[in-house]
Amino acid sequence: MNFEFGTFFSLNTNREYQVQFGDTPSRQFDRRWEGITWSIGGILPLNVFEKKLKGKA
């Protein structure tokens, strides 16, 4: 069984937005992709599949 856990982050801004409502000065927003990642997996030996294939033939 394999379990992986990690984080990812960006060094630069991914998106930039500039918004202005009416006569107010414009505001700038930026967004970065940051978060966590995880995965679970397992490995089956090839002989498990060979036995199943031979049993059906």
Predicted model as a PDB file, atoms N, CA, C, CB and O in Angstrom, pLDDT in the B-factor column:
MODEL        1                                                                  
ATOM      1  N   MET A   1       0.858  -1.165   0.000  1.00 76.00           N  
ATOM      2  CA  MET A   1       0.000   0.000   0.000  1.00 76.00           C  
ATOM      3  C   MET A   1       0.908   1.232   0.000  1.00 76.00           C  
ATOM      4  CB  MET A   1      -0.978  -0.004   1.232  1.00 76.00           C  
ATOM      5  O   MET A   1       1.932   1.270   0.681  1.00 76.00           O  
ATOM      6  N   ASN A   2       0.521   2.193  -0.748  1.00 80.00           N  
ATOM      7  CA  ASN A   2       1.305   3.416  -0.884  1.00 80.00           C  
ATOM      8  C   ASN A   2       0.412   4.605  -0.551  1.00 80.00           C  
ATOM      9  CB  ASN A   2       1.902   3.548  -2.323  1.00 80.00           C  
ATOM     10  O   ASN A   2      -0.710   4.700  -1.048  1.00 80.00           O  
ATOM     11  N   PHE A   3       0.901   5.502   0.278  1.00 84.00           N  
ATOM     12  CA  PHE A   3       0.165   6.704   0.644  1.00 84.00           C  
ATOM     13  C   PHE A   3       1.083   7.900   0.495  1.00 84.00           C  
ATOM     14  CB  PHE A   3      -0.391   6.608   2.088  1.00 84.00           C  
ATOM     15  O   PHE A   3       2.161   7.929   1.089  1.00 84.00           O  
ATOM     16  N   GLU A   4       0.677   8.881  -0.282  1.00 85.00           N  
ATOM     17  CA  GLU A   4       1.486  10.080  -0.509  1.00 85.00           C  
ATOM     18  C   GLU A   4       0.694  11.311  -0.109  1.00 85.00           C  
ATOM     19  CB  GLU A   4       1.932  10.180  -1.987  1.00 85.00           C  
ATOM     20  O   GLU A   4      -0.511  11.400  -0.344  1.00 85.00           O  
ATOM     21  N   PHE A   5       1.384  12.244   0.490  1.00 85.00           N  
ATOM     22  CA  PHE A   5       0.775  13.501   0.915  1.00 85.00           C  
ATOM     23  C   PHE A   5       1.781  14.606   0.633  1.00 85.00           C  
ATOM     24  CB  PHE A   5       0.365  13.467   2.439  1.00 85.00           C  
ATOM     25  O   PHE A   5       2.964  14.460   0.943  1.00 85.00           O  
ATOM     26  N   GLY A   6       1.332  15.699   0.054  1.00 88.00           N  
ATOM     27  CA  GLY A   6       2.252  16.782  -0.264  1.00 88.00           C  
ATOM     28  C   GLY A   6       1.536  18.114  -0.381  1.00 88.00           C  
ATOM     29  O   GLY A   6       0.309  18.195  -0.317  1.00 88.00           O  
ATOM     30  N   THR A   7       2.325  19.140  -0.552  1.00 83.00           N  
ATOM     31  CA  THR A   7       1.790  20.491  -0.743  1.00 83.00           C  
ATOM     32  C   THR A   7       2.329  21.043  -2.051  1.00 83.00           C  
ATOM     33  CB  THR A   7       2.164  21.428   0.453  1.00 83.00           C  
ATOM     34  O   THR A   7       3.385  20.624  -2.527  1.00 83.00           O  
ATOM     35  N   PHE A   8       1.612  21.965  -2.615  1.00 79.00           N  
ATOM     36  CA  PHE A   8       2.107  22.654  -3.792  1.00 79.00           C  
ATOM     37  C   PHE A   8       1.816  24.142  -3.648  1.00 79.00           C  
ATOM     38  CB  PHE A   8       1.466  22.083  -5.084  1.00 79.00           C  
ATOM     39  O   PHE A   8       0.829  24.543  -3.031  1.00 79.00           O  
ATOM     40  N   PHE A   9       2.674  24.932  -4.216  1.00 77.00           N  
ATOM     41  CA  PHE A   9       2.518  26.374  -4.148  1.00 77.00           C  
ATOM     42  C   PHE A   9       3.093  26.985  -5.414  1.00 77.00           C  
ATOM     43  CB  PHE A   9       3.205  26.955  -2.886  1.00 77.00           C  
ATOM     44  O   PHE A   9       3.865  26.346  -6.128  1.00 77.00           O  
ATOM     45  N   SER A  10       2.721  28.201  -5.681  1.00 73.00           N  
ATOM     46  CA  SER A  10       3.222  28.896  -6.857  1.00 73.00           C  
ATOM     47  C   SER A  10       4.102  30.058  -6.418  1.00 73.00           C  
ATOM     48  CB  SER A  10       2.057  29.392  -7.744  1.00 73.00           C  
ATOM     49  O   SER A  10       3.847  30.703  -5.402  1.00 73.00           O  
ATOM     50  N   LEU A  11       5.120  30.306  -7.188  1.00 75.00           N  
ATOM     51  CA  LEU A  11       6.026  31.411  -6.882  1.00 75.00           C  
ATOM     52  C   LEU A  11       5.495  32.739  -7.409  1.00 75.00           C  
ATOM     53  CB  LEU A  11       7.403  31.136  -7.465  1.00 75.00           C  
ATOM     54  O   LEU A  11       5.802  33.799  -6.862  1.00 75.00           O  
ATOM     55  N   ASN A  12       4.708  32.678  -8.459  1.00 74.00           N  
ATOM     56  CA  ASN A  12       4.174  33.895  -9.070  1.00 74.00           C  
ATOM     57  C   ASN A  12       2.655  33.891  -9.017  1.00 74.00           C  
ATOM     58  CB  ASN A  12       4.655  34.031 -10.524  1.00 74.00           C  
ATOM     59  O   ASN A  12       2.039  32.863  -8.735  1.00 74.00           O  
ATOM     60  N   THR A  13       2.064  35.022  -9.284  1.00 70.00           N  
ATOM     61  CA  THR A  13       0.619  35.158  -9.353  1.00 70.00           C  
ATOM     62  C   THR A  13       0.105  34.465 -10.604  1.00 70.00           C  
ATOM     63  CB  THR A  13       0.204  36.644  -9.340  1.00 70.00           C  
ATOM     64  O   THR A  13       0.661  34.647 -11.688  1.00 70.00           O  
ATOM     65  N   ASN A  14      -0.954  33.668 -10.465  1.00 74.00           N  
ATOM     66  CA  ASN A  14      -1.529  32.980 -11.611  1.00 74.00           C  
ATOM     67  C   ASN A  14      -2.529  33.855 -12.367  1.00 74.00           C  
ATOM     68  CB  ASN A  14      -2.203  31.701 -11.159  1.00 74.00           C  
ATOM     69  O   ASN A  14      -2.568  33.833 -13.597  1.00 74.00           O  
ATOM     70  N   ARG A  15      -3.328  34.618 -11.642  1.00 81.00           N  
ATOM     71  CA  ARG A  15      -4.350  35.476 -12.262  1.00 81.00           C  
ATOM     72  C   ARG A  15      -4.321  36.844 -11.601  1.00 81.00           C  
ATOM     73  CB  ARG A  15      -5.772  34.840 -12.141  1.00 81.00           C  
ATOM     74  O   ARG A  15      -4.102  36.959 -10.396  1.00 81.00           O  
ATOM     75  N   GLU A  16      -4.541  37.865 -12.389  1.00 86.00           N  
ATOM     76  CA  GLU A  16      -4.653  39.221 -11.857  1.00 86.00           C  
ATOM     77  C   GLU A  16      -5.941  39.846 -12.377  1.00 86.00           C  
ATOM     78  CB  GLU A  16      -3.416  40.086 -12.251  1.00 86.00           C  
ATOM     79  O   GLU A  16      -6.262  39.754 -13.562  1.00 86.00           O  
ATOM     80  N   TYR A  17      -6.666  40.478 -11.474  1.00 87.00           N  
ATOM     81  CA  TYR A  17      -7.919  41.136 -11.826  1.00 87.00           C  
ATOM     82  C   TYR A  17      -7.827  42.597 -11.425  1.00 87.00           C  
ATOM     83  CB  TYR A  17      -9.135  40.447 -11.139  1.00 87.00           C  
ATOM     84  O   TYR A  17      -7.253  42.933 -10.389  1.00 87.00           O  
ATOM     85  N   GLN A  18      -8.389  43.454 -12.247  1.00 89.00           N  
ATOM     86  CA  GLN A  18      -8.477  44.874 -11.928  1.00 89.00           C  
ATOM     87  C   GLN A  18      -9.939  45.294 -12.056  1.00 89.00           C  
ATOM     88  CB  GLN A  18      -7.551  45.731 -12.865  1.00 89.00           C  
ATOM     89  O   GLN A  18     -10.547  45.146 -13.116  1.00 89.00           O  
ATOM     90  N   VAL A  19     -10.497  45.823 -10.956  1.00 88.00           N  
ATOM     91  CA  VAL A  19     -11.926  46.119 -10.886  1.00 88.00           C  
ATOM     92  C   VAL A  19     -12.111  47.589 -10.535  1.00 88.00           C  
ATOM     93  CB  VAL A  19     -12.638  45.208  -9.843  1.00 88.00           C  
ATOM     94  O   VAL A  19     -11.389  48.149  -9.710  1.00 88.00           O  
ATOM     95  N   GLN A  20     -13.109  48.200 -11.190  1.00 88.00           N  
ATOM     96  CA  GLN A  20     -13.441  49.588 -10.884  1.00 88.00           C  
ATOM     97  C   GLN A  20     -14.959  49.731 -10.902  1.00 88.00           C  
ATOM     98  CB  GLN A  20     -12.769  50.573 -11.901  1.00 88.00           C  
ATOM     99  O   GLN A  20     -15.620  49.341 -11.865  1.00 88.00           O  
ATOM    100  N   PHE A  21     -15.500  50.295  -9.825  1.00 87.00           N  
ATOM    101  CA  PHE A  21     -16.934  50.529  -9.718  1.00 87.00           C  
ATOM    102  C   PHE A  21     -17.201  52.025  -9.726  1.00 87.00           C  
ATOM    103  CB  PHE A  21     -17.510  49.878  -8.440  1.00 87.00           C  
ATOM    104  O   PHE A  21     -16.807  52.737  -8.803  1.00 87.00           O  
ATOM    105  N   GLY A  22     -17.862  52.495 -10.758  1.00 87.00           N  
ATOM    106  CA  GLY A  22     -18.215  53.907 -10.838  1.00 87.00           C  
ATOM    107  C   GLY A  22     -16.985  54.798 -10.874  1.00 87.00           C  
ATOM    108  O   GLY A  22     -16.055  54.562 -11.645  1.00 87.00           O  
ATOM    109  N   ASP A  23     -16.989  55.834 -10.023  1.00 88.00           N  
ATOM    110  CA  ASP A  23     -15.891  56.795  -9.997  1.00 88.00           C  
ATOM    111  C   ASP A  23     -14.826  56.447  -8.961  1.00 88.00           C  
ATOM    112  CB  ASP A  23     -16.428  58.176  -9.723  1.00 88.00           C  
ATOM    113  O   ASP A  23     -13.900  57.232  -8.758  1.00 88.00           O  
ATOM    114  N   THR A  24     -14.928  55.313  -8.310  1.00 87.00           N  
ATOM    115  CA  THR A  24     -13.938  54.929  -7.292  1.00 87.00           C  
ATOM    116  C   THR A  24     -12.630  54.508  -7.972  1.00 87.00           C  
ATOM    117  CB  THR A  24     -14.485  53.772  -6.396  1.00 87.00           C  
ATOM    118  O   THR A  24     -12.635  54.064  -9.120  1.00 87.00           O  
ATOM    119  N   PRO A  25     -11.533  54.649  -7.266  1.00 90.00           N  
ATOM    120  CA  PRO A  25     -10.268  54.190  -7.863  1.00 90.00           C  
ATOM    121  C   PRO A  25     -10.285  52.675  -8.083  1.00 90.00           C  
ATOM    122  CB  PRO A  25      -9.072  54.580  -6.961  1.00 90.00           C  
ATOM    123  O   PRO A  25     -10.953  51.946  -7.350  1.00 90.00           O  
ATOM    124  N   SER A  26      -9.565  52.216  -9.074  1.00 89.00           N  
ATOM    125  CA  SER A  26      -9.564  50.788  -9.399  1.00 89.00           C  
ATOM    126  C   SER A  26      -8.781  50.012  -8.344  1.00 89.00           C  
ATOM    127  CB  SER A  26      -8.961  50.546 -10.806  1.00 89.00           C  
ATOM    128  O   SER A  26      -7.826  50.518  -7.754  1.00 89.00           O  
ATOM    129  N   ARG A  27      -9.209  48.775  -8.124  1.00 89.00           N  
ATOM    130  CA  ARG A  27      -8.535  47.873  -7.185  1.00 89.00           C  
ATOM    131  C   ARG A  27      -8.018  46.671  -7.953  1.00 89.00           C  
ATOM    132  CB  ARG A  27      -9.494  47.426  -6.035  1.00 89.00           C  
ATOM    133  O   ARG A  27      -8.624  46.232  -8.931  1.00 89.00           O  
ATOM    134  N   GLN A  28      -6.905  46.152  -7.504  1.00 87.00           N  
ATOM    135  CA  GLN A  28      -6.295  45.009  -8.177  1.00 87.00           C  
ATOM    136  C   GLN A  28      -6.272  43.824  -7.220  1.00 87.00           C  
ATOM    137  CB  GLN A  28      -4.857  45.350  -8.670  1.00 87.00           C  
ATOM    138  O   GLN A  28      -5.869  43.949  -6.064  1.00 87.00           O  
ATOM    139  N   PHE A  29      -6.712  42.673  -7.721  1.00 84.00           N  
ATOM    140  CA  PHE A  29      -6.714  41.431  -6.963  1.00 84.00           C  
ATOM    141  C   PHE A  29      -5.832  40.432  -7.691  1.00 84.00           C  
ATOM    142  CB  PHE A  29      -8.161  40.876  -6.777  1.00 84.00           C  
ATOM    143  O   PHE A  29      -5.786  40.413  -8.921  1.00 84.00           O  
ATOM    144  N   ASP A  30      -5.147  39.619  -6.942  1.00 83.00           N  
ATOM    145  CA  ASP A  30      -4.401  38.536  -7.572  1.00 83.00           C  
ATOM    146  C   ASP A  30      -4.700  37.224  -6.861  1.00 83.00           C  
ATOM    147  CB  ASP A  30      -2.886  38.829  -7.556  1.00 83.00           C  
ATOM    148  O   ASP A  30      -5.115  37.199  -5.702  1.00 83.00           O  
ATOM    149  N   ARG A  31      -4.480  36.151  -7.579  1.00 78.00           N  
ATOM    150  CA  ARG A  31      -4.806  34.824  -7.059  1.00 78.00           C  
ATOM    151  C   ARG A  31      -3.640  33.887  -7.344  1.00 78.00           C  
ATOM    152  CB  ARG A  31      -6.125  34.277  -7.690  1.00 78.00           C  
ATOM    153  O   ARG A  31      -3.026  33.937  -8.409  1.00 78.00           O  
ATOM    154  N   ARG A  32      -3.356  33.047  -6.386  1.00 77.00           N  
ATOM    155  CA  ARG A  32      -2.319  32.031  -6.550  1.00 77.00           C  
ATOM    156  C   ARG A  32      -2.934  30.656  -6.309  1.00 77.00           C  
ATOM    157  CB  ARG A  32      -1.123  32.284  -5.579  1.00 77.00           C  
ATOM    158  O   ARG A  32      -3.862  30.509  -5.513  1.00 77.00           O  
ATOM    159  N   TRP A  33      -2.412  29.664  -6.998  1.00 75.00           N  
ATOM    160  CA  TRP A  33      -2.847  28.288  -6.772  1.00 75.00           C  
ATOM    161  C   TRP A  33      -1.960  27.704  -5.692  1.00 75.00           C  
ATOM    162  CB  TRP A  33      -2.785  27.432  -8.088  1.00 75.00           C  
ATOM    163  O   TRP A  33      -0.757  27.534  -5.888  1.00 75.00           O  
ATOM    164  N   GLU A  34      -2.556  27.398  -4.557  1.00 80.00           N  
ATOM    165  CA  GLU A  34      -1.831  26.771  -3.459  1.00 80.00           C  
ATOM    166  C   GLU A  34      -2.749  25.741  -2.813  1.00 80.00           C  
ATOM    167  CB  GLU A  34      -1.347  27.833  -2.414  1.00 80.00           C  
ATOM    168  O   GLU A  34      -3.966  25.925  -2.791  1.00 80.00           O  
ATOM    169  N   GLY A  35      -2.194  24.688  -2.301  1.00 86.00           N  
ATOM    170  CA  GLY A  35      -3.032  23.700  -1.652  1.00 86.00           C  
ATOM    171  C   GLY A  35      -2.276  22.440  -1.293  1.00 86.00           C  
ATOM    172  O   GLY A  35      -1.048  22.425  -1.218  1.00 86.00           O  
ATOM    173  N   ILE A  36      -3.037  21.388  -1.073  1.00 87.00           N  
ATOM    174  CA  ILE A  36      -2.458  20.105  -0.707  1.00 87.00           C  
ATOM    175  C   ILE A  36      -2.901  19.048  -1.714  1.00 87.00           C  
ATOM    176  CB  ILE A  36      -2.868  19.703   0.734  1.00 87.00           C  
ATOM    177  O   ILE A  36      -3.902  19.208  -2.412  1.00 87.00           O  
ATOM    178  N   THR A  37      -2.147  17.990  -1.768  1.00 88.00           N  
ATOM    179  CA  THR A  37      -2.477  16.874  -2.647  1.00 88.00           C  
ATOM    180  C   THR A  37      -2.244  15.568  -1.892  1.00 88.00           C  
ATOM    181  CB  THR A  37      -1.631  16.920  -3.958  1.00 88.00           C  
ATOM    182  O   THR A  37      -1.358  15.489  -1.041  1.00 88.00           O  
ATOM    183  N   TRP A  38      -3.033  14.555  -2.203  1.00 88.00           N  
ATOM    184  CA  TRP A  38      -2.854  13.249  -1.576  1.00 88.00           C  
ATOM    185  C   TRP A  38      -3.264  12.160  -2.544  1.00 88.00           C  
ATOM    186  CB  TRP A  38      -3.666  13.146  -0.271  1.00 88.00           C  
ATOM    187  O   TRP A  38      -4.092  12.372  -3.430  1.00 88.00           O  
ATOM    188  N   SER A  39      -2.681  11.005  -2.366  1.00 90.00           N  
ATOM    189  CA  SER A  39      -3.043   9.863  -3.204  1.00 90.00           C  
ATOM    190  C   SER A  39      -2.792   8.570  -2.431  1.00 90.00           C  
ATOM    191  CB  SER A  39      -2.237   9.872  -4.538  1.00 90.00           C  
ATOM    192  O   SER A  39      -1.912   8.497  -1.574  1.00 90.00           O  
ATOM    193  N   ILE A  40      -3.583   7.562  -2.756  1.00 89.00           N  
ATOM    194  CA  ILE A  40      -3.465   6.231  -2.153  1.00 89.00           C  
ATOM    195  C   ILE A  40      -3.391   5.232  -3.303  1.00 89.00           C  
ATOM    196  CB  ILE A  40      -4.681   5.911  -1.177  1.00 89.00           C  
ATOM    197  O   ILE A  40      -4.153   5.322  -4.266  1.00 89.00           O  
ATOM    198  N   GLY A  41      -2.485   4.296  -3.196  1.00 88.00           N  
ATOM    199  CA  GLY A  41      -2.363   3.314  -4.263  1.00 88.00           C  
ATOM    200  C   GLY A  41      -1.814   2.005  -3.741  1.00 88.00           C  
ATOM    201  O   GLY A  41      -1.384   1.910  -2.591  1.00 88.00           O  
ATOM    202  N   GLY A  42      -1.832   1.012  -4.584  1.00 82.00           N  
ATOM    203  CA  GLY A  42      -1.298  -0.295  -4.240  1.00 82.00           C  
ATOM    204  C   GLY A  42      -0.733  -0.963  -5.478  1.00 82.00           C  
ATOM    205  O   GLY A  42      -1.015  -0.558  -6.606  1.00 82.00           O  
ATOM    206  N   ILE A  43       0.062  -1.986  -5.252  1.00 80.00           N  
ATOM    207  CA  ILE A  43       0.702  -2.703  -6.351  1.00 80.00           C  
ATOM    208  C   ILE A  43       0.293  -4.172  -6.261  1.00 80.00           C  
ATOM    209  CB  ILE A  43       2.265  -2.545  -6.306  1.00 80.00           C  
ATOM    210  O   ILE A  43       0.418  -4.798  -5.208  1.00 80.00           O  
ATOM    211  N   LEU A  44      -0.191  -4.706  -7.364  1.00 76.00           N  
ATOM    212  CA  LEU A  44      -0.508  -6.135  -7.453  1.00 76.00           C  
ATOM    213  C   LEU A  44       0.553  -6.819  -8.302  1.00 76.00           C  
ATOM    214  CB  LEU A  44      -1.933  -6.365  -8.055  1.00 76.00           C  
ATOM    215  O   LEU A  44       0.931  -6.287  -9.346  1.00 76.00           O  
ATOM    216  N   PRO A  45       1.036  -7.962  -7.892  1.00 80.00           N  
ATOM    217  CA  PRO A  45       2.004  -8.690  -8.718  1.00 80.00           C  
ATOM    218  C   PRO A  45       1.360  -9.170 -10.016  1.00 80.00           C  
ATOM    219  CB  PRO A  45       2.583  -9.886  -7.941  1.00 80.00           C  
ATOM    220  O   PRO A  45       0.154  -9.414 -10.062  1.00 80.00           O  
ATOM    221  N   LEU A  46       2.151  -9.303 -11.050  1.00 79.00           N  
ATOM    222  CA  LEU A  46       1.623  -9.715 -12.353  1.00 79.00           C  
ATOM    223  C   LEU A  46       1.072 -11.134 -12.331  1.00 79.00           C  
ATOM    224  CB  LEU A  46       2.703  -9.606 -13.409  1.00 79.00           C  
ATOM    225  O   LEU A  46       0.182 -11.454 -13.119  1.00 79.00           O  
ATOM    226  N   ASN A  47       1.577 -11.989 -11.453  1.00 79.00           N  
ATOM    227  CA  ASN A  47       1.084 -13.372 -11.449  1.00 79.00           C  
ATOM    228  C   ASN A  47      -0.383 -13.443 -11.025  1.00 79.00           C  
ATOM    229  CB  ASN A  47       1.940 -14.239 -10.515  1.00 79.00           C  
ATOM    230  O   ASN A  47      -1.048 -14.434 -11.325  1.00 79.00           O  
ATOM    231  N   VAL A  48      -0.903 -12.441 -10.346  1.00 73.00           N  
ATOM    232  CA  VAL A  48      -2.334 -12.420 -10.009  1.00 73.00           C  
ATOM    233  C   VAL A  48      -3.155 -12.323 -11.290  1.00 73.00           C  
ATOM    234  CB  VAL A  48      -2.667 -11.231  -9.053  1.00 73.00           C  
ATOM    235  O   VAL A  48      -4.163 -13.015 -11.436  1.00 73.00           O  
ATOM    236  N   PHE A  49      -2.731 -11.471 -12.214  1.00 75.00           N  
ATOM    237  CA  PHE A  49      -3.451 -11.329 -13.487  1.00 75.00           C  
ATOM    238  C   PHE A  49      -3.243 -12.553 -14.375  1.00 75.00           C  
ATOM    239  CB  PHE A  49      -2.991 -10.059 -14.226  1.00 75.00           C  
ATOM    240  O   PHE A  49      -4.165 -12.951 -15.087  1.00 75.00           O  
ATOM    241  N   GLU A  50      -2.051 -13.161 -14.349  1.00 77.00           N  
ATOM    242  CA  GLU A  50      -1.795 -14.345 -15.160  1.00 77.00           C  
ATOM    243  C   GLU A  50      -2.707 -15.499 -14.749  1.00 77.00           C  
ATOM    244  CB  GLU A  50      -0.327 -14.764 -15.041  1.00 77.00           C  
ATOM    245  O   GLU A  50      -3.230 -16.211 -15.607  1.00 77.00           O  
ATOM    246  N   LYS A  51      -2.898 -15.686 -13.457  1.00 72.00           N  
ATOM    247  CA  LYS A  51      -3.770 -16.766 -12.979  1.00 72.00           C  
ATOM    248  C   LYS A  51      -5.212 -16.532 -13.412  1.00 72.00           C  
ATOM    249  CB  LYS A  51      -3.692 -16.884 -11.448  1.00 72.00           C  
ATOM    250  O   LYS A  51      -5.904 -17.479 -13.786  1.00 72.00           O  
ATOM    251  N   LYS A  52      -5.673 -15.289 -13.365  1.00 71.00           N  
ATOM    252  CA  LYS A  52      -7.046 -14.994 -13.776  1.00 71.00           C  
ATOM    253  C   LYS A  52      -7.211 -15.223 -15.271  1.00 71.00           C  
ATOM    254  CB  LYS A  52      -7.426 -13.546 -13.411  1.00 71.00           C  
ATOM    255  O   LYS A  52      -8.227 -15.773 -15.696  1.00 71.00           O  
ATOM    256  N   LEU A  53      -6.237 -14.813 -16.080  1.00 75.00           N  
ATOM    257  CA  LEU A  53      -6.332 -14.996 -17.529  1.00 75.00           C  
ATOM    258  C   LEU A  53      -6.295 -16.468 -17.907  1.00 75.00           C  
ATOM    259  CB  LEU A  53      -5.203 -14.252 -18.234  1.00 75.00           C  
ATOM    260  O   LEU A  53      -7.040 -16.903 -18.785  1.00 75.00           O  
ATOM    261  N   LYS A  54      -5.440 -17.232 -17.255  1.00 76.00           N  
ATOM    262  CA  LYS A  54      -5.345 -18.659 -17.568  1.00 76.00           C  
ATOM    263  C   LYS A  54      -6.599 -19.398 -17.125  1.00 76.00           C  
ATOM    264  CB  LYS A  54      -4.110 -19.274 -16.900  1.00 76.00           C  
ATOM    265  O   LYS A  54      -6.990 -20.377 -17.761  1.00 76.00           O  
ATOM    266  N   GLY A  55      -7.233 -18.954 -16.057  1.00 69.00           N  
ATOM    267  CA  GLY A  55      -8.442 -19.598 -15.570  1.00 69.00           C  
ATOM    268  C   GLY A  55      -9.622 -19.394 -16.502  1.00 69.00           C  
ATOM    269  O   GLY A  55     -10.510 -20.243 -16.561  1.00 69.00           O  
ATOM    270  N   LYS A  56      -9.652 -18.278 -17.238  1.00 63.00           N  
ATOM    271  CA  LYS A  56     -10.768 -18.000 -18.151  1.00 63.00           C  
ATOM    272  C   LYS A  56     -10.575 -18.621 -19.515  1.00 63.00           C  
ATOM    273  CB  LYS A  56     -10.955 -16.515 -18.304  1.00 63.00           C  
ATOM    274  O   LYS A  56     -11.546 -18.796 -20.252  1.00 63.00           O  
ATOM    275  N   ALA A  57      -9.338 -18.963 -19.876  1.00 52.00           N  
ATOM    276  CA  ALA A  57      -9.078 -19.493 -21.223  1.00 52.00           C  
ATOM    277  C   ALA A  57      -9.460 -20.951 -21.343  1.00 52.00           C  
ATOM    278  CB  ALA A  57      -7.615 -19.323 -21.584  1.00 52.00           C  
ATOM    279  O   ALA A  57      -9.304 -21.545 -22.410  1.00 52.00           O  
TER     280      ALA A  57                                                      
ENDMDL                                                                          
END                                                                             
